[in-house]
Amino acid sequence: MLPARGSRGPMASDAGVMDERARRELASFLRSCRERAGLLEGVAAAGTPDGGPDGGPDGGAPRTRGLRPEEVSVLSGLSLTWYTWLEQGRSVAVSEPALRALAAALGLGPRDRAELFRLAGRGRVAERPALPPATAVGADVRLLLESLVPNPAFVVDRCFDVLAWNRAASALAGGLGRDRPPAELNVLWLVFNEPWVGGLLPDRDAEAARLVAELREVSPLEMDNPRFTELVASLQRTNGLFRDLWNGPDARPAPSAVRRFRHPDTGDLTLTHLRLAVEGTPGHSVVVHLAGPGSPEEGALRRLCDAPAGRGRG
């Protein structure tokens, strides 16, 4: 099991223990992957915020390749002690969620990922389950989404993966799902890593903090979910703001039912935010951004829905 914030290693009950030869081979492979991994901007080893002897303001030219064990620990959310022992070839339990987190932190491609699982004795790569198909959202919920147009509405699960949406949500966000990899069809990924979506939010930092706090709240329910562990690892690997918020102190902004958007075609929009649980489907919620009846926002959203698609990224 992958801990929510890097305080523990994987649980022994989840994994087997390798023999000495396998441990040596895995240790050598991990060191090789770590040393050739690209250094991520803004990641500093614990105790060396300025780069230390390896580079940065006090150490000459910055490093361009390789990660420290401390950085792998931060990016994967795994215990530094556990990872260090793994690289030393010591006898530790290795779980599939931990391997997925390591693969994401090290940026492994399909071939190296498969080799990591093979060396760890986990056989065939246990790939992340596909995101729930569109049919996982019932016809009644889809009817509700469309009835809410021109108000943007969509369905999310506890990982904030977007499972279904109406055309108003797609128009506001620049075309949800159009040529977008399934793993990126996620509210947190879009807010933190998609410039077009982040640019829609004049209160982006507050919204980012709110989303991380909400993700942290559901983490006890999702810690055995491979999708959750890989989402957290990939966000830590790709975004410094997420990394700081996730590993920082617990702090949730004051709750607010108001969300503000700044769209290039409509200007500023102030909408009421609602999140409603879907009865009979645990973990699914309908998120709605409501404009007041007859308000300027409602008119702007109608025009946005009627406009030809084209702005934003797919």
C-alpha positions, 0 to 999 in steps of 0.5 A, spaced: 500 500 500 502 506 498 502 511 504 498 518 502 504 522 504 510 518 504 510 516 511 511 509 510 513 504 505 509 498 502 505 493 507 509 487 507 502 483 507 501 486 499 508 483 497 513 477 497 520 477 498 525 476 493 532 471 493 538 475 494 540 474 486 534 477 484 535 483 490 541 485 487 539 485 480 533 489 482 538 494 486 542 495 480 536 496 475 533 501 480 540 505 480 541 505 473 534 508 472 535 513 477 541 515 475 539 516 468 532 519 470 531 527 468 532 532 473 525 535 475 525 543 476 523 544 483 525 538 486 530 538 492 533 533 496 531 533 503 536 538 507 539 541 500 534 546 498 539 550 494 542 544 490 548 543 495 554 540 492 551 537 486 548 544 483 544 550 484 545 556 486 551 554 491 554 549 487 555 551 480 552 549 474 545 545 475 544 538 475 541 536 468 540 528 469 539 523 475 535 523 481 537 522 488 534 517 492 531 523 496 527 525 490 525 518 488 522 518 495 518 525 494 516 523 487 513 516 489 510 518 496 514 512 498 519 511 505 526 514 503 528 508 508 525 503 504 527 505 497 534 506 500 534 499 502 531 496 496 537 499 492 542 496 497 539 489 495 536 488 502 530 484 504 524 488 503 517 486 501 515 489 494 508 491 493 505 492 486 502 499 488 509 501 490 512 498 483 507 503 480 509 509 484 516 507 482 515 507 475 511 513 475 517 517 479 522 514 475 519 516 468 519 509 466 517 507 459 513 500 457 519 496 456 523 498 463 516 498 467 516 491 464 523 489 466 522 493 473 516 488 475 519 482 472 526 483 476 521 484 482 518 477 481 511 480 480 511 477 473 507 480 467 506 488 468 500 489 472 497 495 468 493 501 471 486 499 470 482 503 464 478 509 466 471 507 467 468 507 460 462 512 459 457 506 460 459 506 467 455 512 468 448 511 467 443 513 462 439 517 467 445 521 470 447 523 463 440 525 462 441 530 468 447 532 465 444 534 458 438 537 462 443 542 466 445 545 459 447 551 459 450 550 466 457 546 466 456 539 469 460 533 469 461 526 473 467 525 477 469 519 481 473 519 488 480 520 484 477 526 480 477 522 474 472 525 469 467 520 467 462 524 463 460 531 462 455 535 458 457 540 452 457 546 456 462 543 461 466 541 454 465 548 451 468 552 458 474 547 458 476 547 451 473 541 449 474 535 454 476 529 452 478 531 445 484 527 443 486 527 450 489 521 453 485 518 458 489 519 464 489 526 463 482 527 463 482 528 471 480 535 474 487 535 478 491 534 472 487 539 468 488 544 473 495 543 475 498 541 468 493 544 463 495 551 461 488 552 458 484 550 464 489 553 469 488 560 465 480 559 466 481 560 474 483 567 476 483 564 483 487 558 481 492 557 487 486 557 492 482 552 487 488 548 487 489 548 495 482 546 495 482 540 490 489 537 494 485 538 501 479 534 498 484 529 495 487 528 501 480 527 505 479 521 500 486 518 501 484 513 506 478 510 502 483 510 495 490 507 498 489 500 495 487 503 488 492 503 483 489 509 480 490 513 486 497 512 487 499 513 480 495 519 480 499 522 486 505 520 484 505 523 477 502 529 479 508 530 484 513 528 478 510 533 474 508 539 478 511 543 483 505 546 486 502 540 487 508 537 490 508 542 495 501 542 497 501 535 498 507 534 502 505 540 506 501 541 512 494 540 512 490 546 510 484 547 507 481 553 504 474 556 507 469 552 504 465 556 498 460 555 494 462 560 489 467 559 483 470 564 478 472 563 471 475 567 466 474 565 459 477 569 453 470 569 449 465 570 455 470 574 460 469 573 467 463 568 470 461 567 477 457 561 478 455 557 484 458 550 485 454 544 487 457 537 488 451 531 488 453 524 490 450 519 485 445 514 488 447 507 487 454 508 485 459 509 491 464 515 489 461 518 483 459 525 484 455 530 479 459 537 479 455 543 477 456 550 476 450 554 476 448 561 473 443 564 476 436 564 471 436 570 466 443 572 469 449 575 464 452 569 466 447 564 463 447 568 457 454 568 456 454 560 457 449 559 452 453 563 447 459 559 449 455 552 448 452 555 441 459 557 438 463 553 434 468 548 437 476 550 436 479 554 442 483 550 447 486 544 447 483 537 445 
